[in-house]
Amino acid sequence: MIVSKLPAAGTTIFTTMSVLAQQHNAINLGQGFPDYLMSDELISLVTEAMRNGHNQYIHMNGYIPLREAIAEKVEYLYKTSINPDTQITITPGGTYALYTALTTILHSGDEVILFEPAYDSYIPAIELNGAKAVPVQLTFPGYAIDWKEVKRKVNERTKAIIINSSHNPTGAVLSEDDMKELSALVKDTQIIIIADEVYEHLIFDGYEHHSILKYPELLERSFVCFSFGKVYNCTGWKLGYCIASDSLMKEFRKIHQFNAFTCDTPKQVALAEFLKKREQYLHLGSELQKKRDHFQTGMQATKFKPLPTHGSYFQIYSYADISAESEKDFAVYLTKEYGVASIPVASFYGREINNKVLRFCFSKKEQTLDAAIERLLKL
């Protein structure tokens, strides 16, 4: 027998709702992945890389031409110079990068401030490393950060703060003022920033992505995590990367070398070439905004009310005018009775809460969204 390191953890809500969707032949707008095809050109580049013999272990830190392409992208987007040799490590997905960053810095008794609702891997990753998660609730319904509350939670045990923009599950986007508040908060401290920027290109309505990479004083104390899957519509590839200062990355790689060690070689070779095509990621925000707008337009005829979202794959909707049920109960009811699966936002909190909101993924084909809306109109 073993003593569980995560005694309170069970099957994730994503698995639960996906299984329920299959059982009831529901349209799954729960999990955040596209149901449309990725780039044929990128697929061809992977095939070419395999045929050209790029099938063995690549360097632990990642294929150097890919790291060089990432550094060029960072310079282009954020006017920041990154050393591809010492500051970038390719990882098997963004979640792995986040976990490795936390494992690199945390010791028993440390505290990590995070913002709820929060991506569901944060708290388990913190607790598995013997540390304590300290949640700060984002203000409802706009899901903004209350920086005064953050300051009250900081103490001598605070090791890190996790930020996420654009935000999963709400689609909120951090502003320049938020970054200034963060910078002032951590100044003259040893606090590390873990920045989840996997949705960096999924920003709508003329908003700007305020990456940590734009702020030298923050980058020096940060691990910044990204996902190729979210950029190129291939979430199943599980390939991402982490950027940090030389000193932080040196420690990150100590953990990485004994875990994944290295990542998929042919995909890295392909991405090194494809990343040079800037239009592929520059147009992503406008393309996803079209899907969001299409979904919002169709949902106007339903009884659901949208909450503001300016990024990510997701739109939050209130069902307060429909039911007083808990979010999970209503999400299950919606799946079973109306054939549309969503995710209760309450699942992204550590304690019970009921704001009567559900998360829908709109990164789908228009036919998928239209079919889901048609079913929701019957509610």
URHUPE-V947621 format. One record per helix or strand of 3 or more residues. SS is the DSSP state (alpha for helix, beta for strand). FROM is the first residue (numbers start at 1). TO is the last residue. If there is no record, write none. Layout:
ss->SS from->FROM to->TO
ss->SS from->FROM to->TO
This chain:
ss->alpha from->13 to->23
ss->alpha from->40 to->51
ss->alpha from->64 to->78
ss->beta from->88 to->91
ss->alpha from->94 to->105
ss->beta from->111 to->116
ss->alpha from->121 to->128
ss->beta from->132 to->137
ss->alpha from->147 to->153
ss->beta from->158 to->164
ss->alpha from->176 to->186
ss->beta from->192 to->196
ss->alpha from->212 to->214
ss->alpha from->216 to->219
ss->beta from->222 to->227
ss->alpha from->228 to->231
ss->alpha from->235 to->237
ss->beta from->240 to->244
ss->alpha from->246 to->256
ss->alpha from->265 to->274
ss->alpha from->279 to->282
ss->alpha from->284 to->299
ss->beta from->314 to->318
ss->alpha from->327 to->338
ss->alpha from->345 to->348
ss->beta from->357 to->361
ss->alpha from->366 to->376
